[in-house]
Amino acid sequence: MSKRANSSLWPALLGIGLVFFACISLMLFVNLSLSFPAQAAELFGPPAPTLGLAQKLRLSYALVSSRDLLLQPAVSGGPEITFTIEPAESISSILERLEQGGIIPSAAALRNYLVYAGLDTRLQAGRHQLSGQLTPVQVAHLLLDATPGEVAFGVLPGWRLEEIAFSLPSSGLAITPEEFIAAAYNRPAEIAFTSELPYGISLEGFFFPGVYQVPRTASASDLILLLLAGFEAALAPDLRAAYQAAGLELHQAVILASIVEREAILDEEKPLIASVFLNRYRIGMKLDADPTVQYAVGFNAAQNSWWTNPLTYNDLAFDSPYNTYLYPGLPPGPIANPDRLSLAAIAFPAASEYFYFRAACDGRGGHTFAYTLEEHYANACP
């Protein structure tokens, strides 16, 4: 073969070599490219079905390359924090705040995961409990659930035990009414004042009204501890001292306060109404308090209420130690849960010699007060 033939063969061989190399490179690239989706699916689950091929390849590569930024906690032993997502907050803002707060190491890496998994439009506004101990992928899934770790549970002034209990099914707490009522007969050692209360009756009267932040996982006993702690915090030393000065044990004072709570419509009348019942109690006169009869009668199915109104003559004759029309002295326990003003009204009642009161005739919720029964009758509405 001539030198000229050899020289003309080299370009052909070189071309074949380049084509072969290109084919091998293409095959390696394709195989490598196809391996990233498989690796990503193994590490992070399947991609969102809405992703195109190019987007799926790009995100798979990005996730596999940043796996340590997504599958390792940002901080070892980081504290738990409450992270709030505002309504209509952008994903960029959310992720930037997570990175700045040390909850995740890379906003960009987590954004890639959210888009890959189809979660980028599903983050929920609300409060979320997060910590740096979570992996960024775990954080992402927690942000899909706006259910708070706590429930705002409210007790209204004047509610009785059953009204609290039967508000539970709609509260978001996993406590049944039956569990709560059963637990209300215990005397928690953690709450000191409960040792002063008689046994055999519930803790009615000591579930202080207000709104409480209760963990969703709370038990009936946990909830009762919170409510009792609310009462303990409200029982200021001056109230205690005033009860003692008046010769009232704590339990007796709360019984009277619960009656005031149910009798009074206007807060400003509570000290005057308290004076009436204290005046009766001190001379041994029957309290004749309608709410004690309502408490004894219990639930009125026709009225769908625990507080029958108006009372009938048969109701007033209902035989119960709670019926203060039949039995003198105090009922065995409180009939409702009084607020701070009612508790203070028994500690610091108005100075009066009244023994009677009745609803005023103007329909505004006030009362007229009288010293004698004759005056009381004269105050009747025409």
Secondary structure, DSSP 8 states (H G I E B T S, - for coil): --HHHHHHHHHHHHHHHHHHHHHHHHHHHHHHHHHHHHHHHHHH----TT--HHHHHHHHHHHHHTHHHHHS-SSTT--EEEEEE-TT--HHHHHHHHHHTTS-S-HHHHHHHHHHHT-TT----EEEEEETTS-HHHHHHHTT----SEEEEEE-TT--HHHHHTTGGGTT----HHHHHHHTTS--TTSGGGGGS-SSS--TT-S--EEEEEETT--HHHHHHHHHHHHHHH--HHHHHHHHHTT--HHHHHHHHHHHHHH-SSGGGHHHHHHHHHHHHHTT-----HHHHHHHH--BTTTTBSS-SS--HHHHT---TT-TTTS-S--SS-SS---HHHHHHHHS-------EEEE-TTSSS-EEEESSHHHHHHTS--
